[in-house]
Amino acid sequence: MTAQTLRTVLGPPIEVAGEETFCLFSQEIPSNNLGFVDPKASTLELDIAGRGFSIRQSTGLLNSSREEGTTGAVLWKITPLLATWMASAPSLLAHVLHHDAVVVELGCGVAGLLGLVLSRKVQCYVLTDLDYVMKHLRENLAANAVAPRMDTKVTKKKTNQKNPARDNLKTLPLDWERDSARNLETVLPEGRAIDLVVLCDCVYNEYLVSPLVQTCVDLCRLRSVTGKETVVLIAQQLRSDVVFEVFLESLMKEFDVWRVPDPDVSKDLGLGSGYAVHVAVLRDLAGTAT
């Protein structure tokens, strides 16, 4: 997907961050509280795209006083909504969400739900978050892994082969403030650029806006080649208009940005839902693609 494709489908990109902020926050926004699904539950049972998931949360981490924050310790309400929409194969994402696609998620949290849902649809899905999240994340991935089919007629050699559904779901600690985006090269398929970067409810702290946007820039430039642009998808709960506008202004300095309109997104994520979905393409690479 190129910037030109997005212009054709969605029209001109957003021009003024303040106007976009006013448009979103002037809508009647339902109360979603802080946005947790259930911060007191140790386990959540979910059904998405016809598949059941059992997600273990870490209420202990949530209530701890870690300096790096604890927001990744539980599942947020927007995540199942985004997973359901993306799993429905929306036409807008057809060029970046397919069986050959490489997807990187920032701030995935302990659940790893988007990766669990979408990894079966792509070549490689990389879940990233702070190091303290990794142990709980990997436990959830293991608990929800799809066991390979056993066929009594399959030879022993074939049954010992690795399960592709597990192999294409990878994890990597990534601190936006300290780590280099080049660390992703250790887990990405050789010679492949990133098709899609996903941010799900990562915009909540003004202090983190600058390193988050810079990480997105660096990921889009990673292995960038002529004719290949990385799309960034940002889905978030609308909490603070101030933080949102700061983020959007920072993002628009580097990216062309579009809001995904109601006809192209599920009703659970459209105007008035309390959530918003945007897509962005790095501006200094836009125009090099054909």
Secondary structure, 3 states (H helix, E strand, C coil): CCHHHHHHHHCCCCCCHHHHHHHHHCCCCCCCCCCECCCCCCEEEEEECCEEEEEECCHHHHCCCCCCCCHHHCCECHHHHHHHHHHCCCHHHCCCCCCCCEEEEECCCCCCHHHHHHHHHCCEEEEEECHHHHHHHHHHHHHCCCCCCCCCCCCHHHHCCCCHHHHCEEEEECCCCCCCHHHHHHCCCCCCCCCEEEEECCCCCHHHHHHHHHHHHHHHHCCCCCCCCCEEEEEEECCCHHHHHHHHHHHHCCEEEEECCHHHCCHHHCCCCCEEEEEEEECCCCCCCC
